[in-house]
């Protein structure tokens, strides 16, 4: 299979494809998927609430966004590793994606603006820690009987999709495993795969999470209950 691929496309050709048609396809699928998700979410509608509000609670939706973003104290006491690994993954992934100088330069080339980044050695360390966090999340699902029971293919697939850009990016940055050109092409390809499949997996929560939390908080505020 490897020899067939090599005969059809060189490493440079693959890199050029990922930077051109590959990115266009991934972006198109992402936008289409997000449009479908948005239509699905907002077309569900909301029945008219005929009952008078039981409490005047302005800002309950925004308050819920904040409070639901913090782990409960009972969680810290029972399984402190769970929130630490989860927060470590999200913070590390965000920093690696948005604060790595080459990524910022890419944004400057595409969008025409940039922002301050972090030193490459720090991003390098964060990438490794984030990969460890992914492994920790996977281990938590496999070793915990309850989590293992409720976990499906999507739960493990999103971990693989999230880890591949980090892993290939780390190897490309350090010129390891494969040639730099091929590893960079695989890094870009893995990022495009993540982008294209994001709307069709649970990763779509990056866009729906805040909306859902605000909605739940607003409904709870009208009913006069805690959210």
C-alpha positions, 0 to 999 in steps of 0.5 A, spaced: 500 500 500 505 504 501 509 503 495 502 504 491 501 511 494 508 513 493 507 511 486 501 516 485 503 522 489 510 524 492 511 527 499 511 534 496 504 533 492 501 531 498 503 537 502 501 541 496 494 537 496 493 538 503 494 546 503 490 547 497 484 542 495 484 538 502 483 544 506 478 547 501 474 540 502 475 540 510 472 547 510 466 546 506 464 540 510 465 543 516 461 549 514 456 545 511 456 540 518 455 547 522 449 549 518 446 543 519 447 543 526 445 550 527 438 548 523 437 542 527 438 546 534 434 552 532 429 549 528 427 545 534 423 551 537 421 552 544 413 552 546 410 558 549 411 559 556 404 560 558 405 560 566 408 566 569 415 566 571 416 564 578 422 568 580 425 574 577 432 572 575 436 576 570 442 573 568 440 566 570 443 564 563 449 567 564 450 565 571 449 558 569 454 558 563 459 560 569 457 555 574 457 549 570 464 551 567 467 550 574 467 542 577 463 541 583 467 540 590 464 533 590 467 531 584 474 534 586 473 530 593 471 524 589 475 524 583 480 529 583 484 526 577 478 527 572 477 535 572 484 536 572 485 531 566 479 534 563 481 542 564 489 540 562 486 537 556 482 543 554 487 548 556 493 545 553 489 544 546 487 551 546 494 553 547 497 549 542 492 551 537 492 558 538 498 560 541 503 556 537 507 562 533 507 558 526 499 557 527 499 565 528 503 566 522 498 562 518 492 566 521 496 572 519 497 569 512 489 567 511 485 573 515 490 578 515 491 579 523 495 576 529 496 576 536 501 574 541 503 567 542 507 563 547 515 561 546 515 554 542 519 550 547 513 552 552 508 550 547 512 543 545 511 541 553 504 543 553 503 538 547 506 533 550 502 534 557 495 534 552 497 528 549 498 525 556 491 528 558 488 524 552 491 518 554 488 519 561 481 520 558 482 514 554 484 510 560 479 513 565 473 511 560 476 504 559 478 502 567 472 505 570 466 500 569 460 506 569 464 510 564 466 504 560 459 502 559 456 508 557 462 510 552 461 508 545 465 509 538 464 516 538 467 517 545 474 514 543 474 517 536 474 524 538 480 522 542 483 519 536 481 525 532 484 530 537 490 526 539 493 526 531 494 533 530 498 534 536 502 527 535 504 529 528 505 536 529 510 534 535 513 529 530 514 534 525 516 540 529 522 535 531 523 532 525 522 525 527 519 518 525 518 520 517 521 526 513 519 533 515 515 534 508 511 528 509 510 529 517 508 536 516 503 533 510 500 528 515 499 533 520 495 538 516 491 532 514 490 530 521 487 537 522 483 537 516 480 531 518 478 534 525 475 540 522 471 536 517 468 531 522 467 536 528 460 538 526 458 530 526 461 528 532 461 530 540 466 535 538 461 540 536 460 542 543 465 547 542 459 551 539 453 548 542 456 548 549 455 555 551 448 556 548 445 550 551 448 552 558 445 559 557 438 556 555 438 551 561 439 557 566 434 561 563 429 556 563 431 554 570 431 562 572 423 562 570 421 556 574 425 559 580 429 553 581 437 552 581 441 550 575 
